[in-house]
Amino acid sequence: MRSISRVGPILVVFAVLGVAVGGCGTLSTSLVAESSMLASRAPISEPVEAAPDAPAVSTDTSEPAATPVVITYEPITSENAPDWVVALSGPADASLRGTPEPVPPDPDVEEYDPWEKFNEKMFTFNYNLDKYVLKPVAKGYNVVMPDMFQTMIDNAFTNLRMPSRFVNKVLQFKLVDATKEMGRFLINSTLGIGGLFDVARQEMGLERQKADFGQTLGIWGLGPGPYLVLPLLPPLTVRDGVGYAADGAMNPLYYYIPFWWDQFGMKVGDTINDRSLNLDLFQGIEESTVDLYSSVRNGYLQRRNRLIKEGR
């Protein structure tokens, strides 16, 4: 009963915010259209005949055309894609997004997979779970939840995961990057209303740092170990599995939300929201990839190897 009493008000607040943001989105769309029409219909003054001896006088009384409003969206690349994207898209994700890989594949990356039979079964389970459960739910969620509100939720969860990125940047001796990450957290937690808005990036150019404990262990010289796929988790190696657990232990939600079912609900909500933001990311990849499991394995290991090299 205690948990239900706390969840009830939260659901009411989310519903009110969803309606409010949905209205704002409709209004903003109409304003953009109106601005574009005004720009295309800039008044043009008619020429006026002047007397032969009269001095030349400018008769252009038209006001400058209104500047059209431009809305841009940040493209998803292999650098900022979430973990579940790597789990399903693999190295083919660049062609699907229309963005070429900035670094060619490293032929020296070893695909050490002694548990391949087990991993293939777990990969099939995760893939089918996404295809038949997570994606349909995300589609329904996308219908009722405005895009702006989805972005705000994603920003809030990203802001809450700051401790892991900050600690790992310190452990990697990247103190300037650690300072930037702390600055982002302070700015977004205050001016960004608890992290709902990424003011630090939009107004000050402070990008979110990429750091996790698996990357830190790799920078320290620890090898990746065997490739591993577990149910409900992204692809891992043994090293990255240890890092995944360490990063999870630094999530403040696990300490401020005492009950495991509340923590599980927050995780599910974050996953559905993240999936909804990336619904069309890898449409048709099953038809374009012959061996999906091997492609994902190679893509994941290449990506992790590149992140470690960039962090050194």
Residue pairs with C-beta under 8 A, 6 or more apart in sequence:
3 259
3 261
3 262
6 262
7 262
7 265
17 149
18 144
18 145
18 146
18 149
21 146
21 148
21 149
21 152
22 146
22 149
24 148
25 146
25 147
25 148
31 69
32 68
32 69
32 71
35 66
35 67
35 68
35 69
36 68
36 69
38 65
38 66
39 65
39 66
39 67
39 68
42 62
42 63
42 64
42 65
42 66
43 62
43 63
44 62
45 59
45 60
45 61
45 62
47 59
48 59
50 56
50 57
74 80
75 97
75 99
76 85
76 97
76 278
76 281
77 94
77 97
77 99
78 93
78 94
78 99
78 101
78 303
79 210
81 89
81 93
81 278
81 281
82 274
82 278
83 234
84 130
84 234
84 271
84 274
84 275
85 93
85 278
85 281
85 282
86 93
86 234
86 235
86 296
86 299
86 300
86 303
87 123
87 126
87 234
87 235
87 296
87 300
88 127
88 130
88 282
88 285
88 296
89 96
89 281
89 282
89 285
89 296
89 299
90 289
90 292
90 295
90 296
90 297
90 298
90 299
90 300
91 101
91 105
91 295
91 298
91 299
91 302
92 282
92 285
92 288
92 289
92 295
92 299
93 281
93 282
93 299
94 100
94 101
95 288
96 281
96 282
96 283
96 285
97 281
103 306
105 298
105 302
106 302
106 305
106 306
109 298
109 301
109 302
109 305
110 301
111 227
111 297
111 298
111 301
112 224
112 225
112 226
112 227
113 119
113 226
113 227
113 297
114 226
115 226
115 227
115 228
118 229
119 227
119 228
119 229
119 293
119 297
120 229
120 293
122 229
122 230
122 231
123 229
123 235
123 293
123 296
125 231
126 229
126 231
126 232
126 233
127 292
129 232
130 275
134 271
134 272
134 275
135 275
135 279
137 272
137 275
138 272
138 275
138 276
138 279
139 276
139 279
141 272
141 273
141 276
142 150
142 276
142 279
145 273
145 276
150 273
150 276
150 277
151 277
152 196
152 197
153 196
153 269
153 270
153 273
154 273
154 274
154 277
155 188
155 192
155 195
155 196
155 197
155 198
156 194
156 195
156 196
157 270
157 273
158 195
158 198
158 208
159 184
159 185
159 188
159 189
159 192
159 194
159 195
160 195
160 251
160 252
160 253
161 247
161 251
162 181
162 182
162 184
162 185
163 250
163 251
163 252
164 211
164 212
164 213
164 247
164 250
164 251
165 181
165 208
165 209
165 210
165 211
165 212
166 178
166 181
166 182
166 185
167 250
168 211
168 212
168 213
168 215
168 216
168 247
169 175
169 177
169 178
169 181
169 209
169 211
170 178
171 213
171 216
172 211
172 215
172 216
172 219
172 311
174 209
174 211
174 311
177 209
177 211
178 209
180 206
180 207
180 209
181 208
181 209
181 211
183 200
183 206
184 200
184 201
184 206
184 208
185 195
187 199
187 200
187 204
187 206
188 195
188 197
188 198
188 199
188 200
189 195
191 197
191 199
192 198
192 199
192 200
200 206
201 207
201 208
210 307
211 311
212 240
212 243
212 244
212 247
213 242
213 243
213 244
213 246
213 247
214 236
214 237
214 239
214 240
214 241
214 242
214 243
214 244
214 247
214 304
215 243
215 304
215 307
215 308
215 311
216 243
216 311
217 239
217 242
217 243
218 224
218 239
218 304
218 307
218 308
218 311
219 308
219 311
219 312
222 239
223 239
224 237
224 238
224 239
224 240
224 301
224 304
225 237
225 238
225 239
226 237
226 238
227 235
227 236
227 237
227 297
227 300
227 301
228 235
228 236
228 237
228 238
228 241
229 235
229 236
230 236
230 241
233 244
235 296
235 297
235 300
236 244
237 301
237 304
240 304
248 254
253 263
253 266
254 263
257 263
257 266
285 292
286 292
289 295
